[in-house]
């Protein structure tokens, strides 16, 4: 029987088609730090489909919002 899906960072990265291991996520975040003024969805690190997913989920205030917000914070450590 399937349980409730988890909306955590690993699942978000899988949804985005990225390596979703803890190590890969940490490496991605470390290598792709964003400038304070750079918006998450405008970042060069996303392809069009990834950007659209992030933007749609954020605008809908969907189940992914908290995890996307966490990713945004982790990519903007100086903000």
Secondary structure, DSSP 4 states (H G I P E B T S, - for coil): ---PPP-SHHHHHHHTTS--SHHHHHHHHHHTPPPTT--GGG-TT--HHHHHHHHHHHHTT-TTHHHHHHHHHHH-TT-
